[in-house]
Structure formats: structure tokens, C-alpha cells
Amino acid sequence: MRSAILVHPRFDAVWPFAADHAHRLWAQQGPVEFVRLDPADDRPAAGILADPAVVTRLLLLDVPLSSACVARLPHLREIALNEGGYEHEGTEHAVILAALAARGVRVIRHASEGYWGQSVAEFGLALTLAALRRIPQLHRSMITDPQAWNYTPPGGVGSPGARGQQFGDDPNFSSGTLAGKRVRIVGAGNIASRYASFCHHLGAEVAAWDPLASEPCFHRSGARREIWLDQLGRDAEIFAPMVPLTESTRGLVTAAHLNALPRGCLVVLVTRAGICDMTALRRRVLADELALAADVFDVEPLPPDDPLLGRPNVVHTPHNAGRTRDANARWAEMLLAQFSPT
């Protein structure tokens, strides 16, 4: 059995650690032809391989496969094309798939996006904790203003609810520990169920809405199943819409849902902003009615003068929750696990 991996820098630009991890995994099983192309090289696969006739399993990462290639790969048994490659439409692509099928070649695809679920969920937890304790704001203020260390109450006299020793939270918004908080999550899938589990294990009271999720998704995460989306956020201290963006989920969280959130609620966004009515969310955040911890936005990149940037009730990061080195490794591992053992 001969394995081959061909990778174009276009793929590395999206998954910079995945191809080399795949190479290491297959190299443990036997010889692997591994070729990283030059940026301007768009030759089809068979024109790159040293001897296409001996290749039995092939991983193409943003490297094209032509109809002529299929004929030059007589012993090919299994092939995986990166996510863009196998979603291409058109006559040529259909002809290639038909030719592979006629030869009995298995075309392997990612069965899910579980490869980045842990990274995104952990990032969501980090944003939640950072927002509850205002960690980014305090970090910045320590650099620019020594008043960050001044815990003296107004007028120097202690009073209930005023500033006191080691208290840097904002009592106008959800703050303090995650334990005891009412966390309400839209979704119970790949990312949402992990985030729910983290919150549950840290002592939060968690409820989630997802009409497509099975009961075990809720049981394993420790979340109570909420049947009605309209009811989900009405008592929320932390509200986390965490479904993927599809045609059916675009705008799923409406202005009415966001307007029903209690004043001071923290909204956590780490999947896609398009699942929410961002106009309504922006209005309430900018009016200091809600706090926001977000890795995704309605406009990306946010312009430097966007009013969300730098606000005391907003924690923001530049859409980097999912692409850890670990997620790159999982991308490769979950794909290669579907190939037949050597």
C-alpha cells in the first residue's frame, strides 16, 4: 500500500498545521509521498505524483483532481479531498466523482465539524470568565492608569454596593463567579454541548434549547432542556447563542428574544453573529443594557471606530476561537481515521 499527500499553500493558509500532522500520522504506518507545492503550482494530482500507478490512498489538500488523473491512478482505493475540493459543483466534478465511483474508490469526507468544537467551546468559556471579571479591561487600565489599584470607595467611606478592596467587577452587569449563574444556551450540538458542560461543572444552572438535538446531548452536558426558544432567555444572566450559521438559523435569535433578556445579562458570541439580530443586540449593548463577550461580529474586521470596541461592557477578540493547533490536529485525525487500516 502506498500513501500520498499533496498540499497547496492555499490549504496551509487556512489549516497551517493539519497537513504536516497528517503526514506524521501516515508515516507511522509506512512510506508516504508528501509534496508541498509552490504557490503558483496548480497542476492536477497525477502530474505531481512520482508514480501515480502505485498510489492506493491519496489525500489532496487544495490540489485539483482531473478526469485524466483518475485514469492514471489504477490502484487507488481511497481518496480524500479537502473541504473545498469535494464541495465544488459542475460537470467536471460530477464526472470525476462518477469515475471514482465506477472504479470502487471510496471518497472520504469529514463527517462533522467536531475537530474545532473543543477549541471554540473553551474559548467561549474563557470569554465568559473574562467578561464576568472584566479581566481585559483591568489588564489595559493597569498599563495606562495606576488608579486601577485604588480600591477606595467614593468619598473614602465604605457603603453597600460601592467600590471596595479587590473588587473590580461591574455590578451593573452579570459579574463574579460562573457558579450559581443562570446560563441559557441556544443549541446543544458540537460546540454548545461542550460549553454547557463546562458551565455545569463550574456550578452554573444551565438550560439549552435545540429541537434537533437528542436527549443524551442534554444529559451529558448537564443542561435542562428548554422546549420554547421564546422562554429561554427571560431569566438569563448569561445568554449564549451557539448554533452554526445556516439558512435555517440566520436571524434565529430575533430582536424580540434579545429585548426579552434581563438588563445586565451577558451575551456570549463565538459561532456566528448572523444567527442574531445584531442591530437589536448592538442597540442594547451600546445603551449599557447588556454586556457582550464576542469573537464574531456582523462586520469583520470591525473598523477601528466601531462603537463596540473598547467599551467597558464589551470583551472582544478577532474571530480566532476555532483554529488552534489542536483543532488542526483533530482536523487531520478525524479525516484519516476514516481510511482503512494499513
Secondary structure, DSSP 8 states (H G I E B T S, - for coil): --EEEEE-HHHHTT-TTHHHHHHHHHHTTS-EEEEE--TT----GGGTSS-GGG--EEEEES----HHHHHT-TT--EEEE-TTGGG--SHHHHHHHHHHHHTT-EEE--S-SGGGHHHHHHHHHHHHHHHHHTHHHHHHHHHH-GGGG----GGG---TTS--TT----TTSS-S-STT-EEEEE--STTHHHHHHHHHHTT-EEEEE-TTS-HHHHHHHT-EE-S-HHHHTTT-SEEEE-----TTTTT-B-HHHHHTS-TT-EEEE-S-GGGB-HHHHHHHHHTTSSEEEES--SSSS--TT-TTTT-TTEEE--S-SS--HHHHHHHHHHHHTTS---
